[in-house]
Amino acid sequence: MESWTFFPEPPNLTMPEPPQYESFFLGNESDFDNLNGTQEPKFDQTSSAAITFLYFMVCAVGLCGNTLVIYVILRYAKMKTVTNIYILNLAVADVLCMISLPFIAIQMALVHWPFGSALCRVVLTMDSLNQFTSIFCLTVMSIDRYLAVVHPIKSTKWRKPRMAKTINLAVWGASLLVNLPVMIFSGLISRGNVQFCTMVWPRPQEVYYTTFIFSTFLLGFFLPLVVISLCYLLIVVKVKSSGIRVGSSKRKRSERKVTRMVSIVVVVFVMCWLPFYVFNVTSVMSSISTTAALKSTFEFVVVLAYANSCANPVLYAFLSDNFKKSFQNVLCIKRVSGLDEIERSDSRQDRTRMVNDIAIETHNALLNGDLQTTI
């Protein structure tokens, strides 16, 4: 994830250039000099320790929660639905992010990167992959929800586990493609004996930096959010135009629950990441004066963005009965049977059930005078 860092000769900012993969927030070039001199560095030790502790807490919760999600989807046949295959992809991205988080926290605690250039590049690449893969996964899940609700029969030939796995590979490919600048330009900057893992832009730094900030915002947040919003708008229009029909099937109730879960996951993602992008874009569009309160606020914003990775498993547990039962089984809280039975929304049996549902609903609608036909 991008975090505010310092570059020599910052473009038009009185505050260091915004989030580019360094958790420790420095005020200006003199802060680097102080780190190698006799003066104390200008940062709040208490605040730094508290934020570092939060990083490790987020890492522990996120790693355990997402590992549990991955396990139950792979373990139980009933969990191998199309939506859950996308959730599996999202959980893998979150695990990669959580693995990289301790290294970023240690840099923040030590005010120094002690792990070398190669590991710096690996950590920043894994961190950035989570950022793009997460939003791309949520976009794909939203499109899948649109197809399931608005085109339930036509989409059955596309909404299959094999197709979902192929799409997941495409998501990783797209994430790697947009992540190329991070893989190329990540590295170490030095001030005396102090090194920091961050983005090292060539000259003209302002052009590279500004282009990267806006492209990251557009590709990693704004454009996917437009697609997601459009999908849910069309879902709402479809639901409103259809009205409440007699004889609603078990499958439709299940689809509504899944749609609700995915939509809440998307809303939580936006709430966690929006403040981070606001800081990013604001920093390149205007000059900002550095204050202790602003530094602390930004550090909290970065932790909030990372916390999204450990929020998802909690949401699944509360919003999905199958996830809840699977978690209870694995954690030995409550023994639940039937999880090894295959129940997929894209199976042949389900397609037959959908056709029968439509026939029943049409018949009921005719009996209730809801439809008029002419021959």
Helices and strands as residue ranges (DSSP letters): H 29-35, H 45-75, G 77-79, H 82-110, H 117-150, G 154-157, H 161-178, H 180-185, E 186-191, E 194-199, H 205-217, I 218-222, H 223-242, H 250-285, H 292-319, H 321-330, H 348-367
